[in-house]
Amino acid sequence: MASIVELNQMSNDKLEKTLEEAREELFNLRFQVASARLENTARLRQVRRNVAQVETVLHQRRLATEAAAAEPAITHISLYCLTI
């Protein structure tokens, strides 16, 4: 499980892949709970938390992108910073 700092440093593609893997693990853990084969039930909470953190980072990035698109001055500054 990555810390929130590590998640913020990841690219969007890597975050999407991490989210997909975490959701798949959560799906498998739920089946293990249903069949009474899961020994470490705390893992469910860890994976749910990881999913929530990744979704939060992705949502914050989408909001920041939308805000930047709405403000032409911010877009101009962002493009200027990218050319430096």
Secondary structure, DSSP 4 states (H G I P E B T S, - for coil): ---HHHHHHS-HHHHHHHHHHHHHHHHHHHHHHHTT--S-THHHHHHHHHHHHHHHHHHHHHHHHHHHHH-HHHHHHHHHHHH-
